[in-house]
Amino acid sequence: MHLDVLDLRQFYYRTRLGRTAQKAIRDRMLGLWPEAKGQTVVGFGFAVPLLRPYLADARRVIGLMPAEQGVMPWPAGMDNVSVLCRESLWPLETGRADKIVCLHGLETSEHPSALLDEAARVLGPGGKALFIVPNRGGLWARRDATPFGFGRPYSLGQLEAQLKRHDFVPERHAAALFAPPSDKRFWLRSADMVERMGSQLSSYRAGGVILLEASKRVPAPLGPGLAERVRRPLRVLEGTPQPAAATGRSKA
């Protein structure tokens, strides 16, 4: 089930560990997507802590928050762009989004297939989606004192397989949260160094979260005539004896 929006806000904006996690994940996201000039960026779940860098240049930024979680106004001090919605019914036109960021949305969803279908509907041709989920092999998924300890953690292979079943094409992946989920001063102060080292040593195995970028599979347009060359229907019979043609009148 989805976490409560008040608990998520408390973690990401009121605790040092949450602010450290927010920065680590956002830095990795910006390594994949450094800008979104003129684009429509949609966040689902509790993705708003990651979206602030796009507010200045994006055509539009929308923070969708599932009804089971609750909604909060965002961003602070600016016009609100966060919207309460059903996880399988987003208030957006088909093909509207150029970028989708899903954080604390997929792993806590009770209807992940419906959620992925809706994300595929909203993502436009040529657009990209970034799914951020707890790594089942990482330390963060084993501690329920953080939001990453709730829901279903994934391995990279599991996440890729699930996305492929819903017309997504996995393209690039990364990882974040290599430091342990500890609020001790040593780990908080060394978090940036650990993140840099971790990203060089492992692409995803040791990180607390997996970031997987995917595009939407778009069917190839059909031209005039048949879409595929028709195979010879009786090819399986080749090589079998053929009846001889009659050469004369049969006897009575």
Long-range contacts (C-beta under 8 A, 24 or more apart in sequence): 1-68, 1-108, 1-110, 2-45, 2-66, 2-68, 2-69, 2-104, 2-108, 2-109, 3-46, 3-69, 3-104, 3-108, 3-147, 3-150, 4-69, 4-70, 5-46, 5-65, 5-69, 5-70, 5-71, 5-72, 6-70, 6-72, 7-147, 8-46, 8-69, 8-104, 8-147, 9-72, 11-146, 11-147, 12-46, 12-49, 13-49, 15-183, 16-183, 16-188, 17-146, 17-181, 17-182, 17-183, 17-188, 18-146, 20-179, 20-188, 20-191, 21-146, 21-177, 22-49, 22-50, 23-191, 24-176, 24-177, 24-178, 24-179, 24-191, 24-195, 25-50, 25-103, 25-132, 25-176, 25-177, 25-209, 25-211, 26-50, 26-53, 27-176, 27-195, 28-174, 28-175, 28-176, 28-199, 28-211, 29-101, 29-130, 29-132, 29-211, 31-174, 32-130, 32-172, 32-174, 32-211, 32-213, 33-99, 33-128, 33-130, 36-98, 36-99, 39-98, 39-99, 40-96, 40-97, 40-98, 40-99, 41-97, 41-98, 41-99, 41-100, 41-101, 42-90, 42-92, 42-96, 42-97, 42-99, 42-100, 42-101, 42-122, 43-100, 43-101, 43-102, 43-103, 44-87, 44-90, 44-100, 44-101, 44-102, 44-103, 44-105, 44-115, 44-119, 45-69, 45-102, 45-103, 45-104, 45-105, 45-106, 45-108, 46-103, 46-104, 46-105, 46-147, 47-101, 47-102, 47-103, 47-104, 47-105, 47-132, 48-74, 48-75, 48-82, 49-103, 50-101, 50-103, 51-101, 54-99, 62-92, 64-90, 64-91, 64-92, 66-105, 66-109, 68-110, 69-104, 69-108, 87-111, 87-114, 87-115, 87-118, 88-114, 88-115, 88-117, 88-118, 89-118, 90-118, 90-119, 90-121, 90-122, 92-122, 93-122, 94-121, 94-122, 95-121, 95-122, 95-123, 95-124, 95-125, 96-122, 96-124, 97-122, 97-123, 97-124, 97-127, 98-124, 98-126, 98-127, 98-128, 99-127, 99-128, 99-129, 99-130, 100-127, 100-128, 100-129, 100-130, 101-129, 101-130, 101-132, 102-129, 102-130, 102-131, 102-132, 103-132, 104-147, 104-151, 106-131, 106-133, 107-133, 107-134, 107-150, 107-151, 107-152, 107-153, 107-154, 108-150, 108-151, 108-152, 109-151, 112-162, 113-165, 113-166, 116-162, 116-163, 116-165, 116-166, 116-168, 117-166, 119-166, 120-166, 120-167, 120-168, 120-216, 123-216, 124-216, 125-216, 125-218, 126-215, 127-215, 127-216, 128-171, 128-213, 128-214, 128-215, 129-168, 129-213, 129-214, 129-215, 129-216, 130-211, 130-212, 130-213, 130-214, 131-159, 131-163, 131-211, 131-212, 131-214, 132-209, 132-210, 132-211, 132-212, 133-159, 133-209, 133-210, 133-212, 134-208, 134-209, 134-210, 135-175, 135-204, 135-205, 135-207, 135-208, 135-209, 135-210, 137-205, 137-206, 138-177, 138-206, 138-207, 138-208, 138-209, 139-180, 139-181, 139-208, 140-177, 140-181, 140-208, 140-209, 141-208, 143-181, 145-181, 146-181, 148-177, 148-181, 148-208, 148-209, 154-210, 155-210, 156-204, 156-210, 156-212, 159-210, 159-212, 160-212, 163-212, 163-214, 167-216, 167-217, 168-214, 168-215, 168-216, 168-217, 169-214, 169-215, 169-216, 169-217, 170-212, 170-213, 170-214, 171-213, 171-214, 171-215, 172-212, 172-213, 173-203, 173-204, 173-210, 173-211, 173-212, 173-213, 174-199, 174-203, 174-204, 174-210, 174-211, 175-199, 175-202, 175-203, 175-204, 175-205, 175-206, 175-207, 175-208, 175-209, 175-210, 175-211, 176-207, 176-208, 176-209, 176-211, 177-207, 177-208, 177-209, 178-202, 178-206, 178-207, 178-208, 181-208
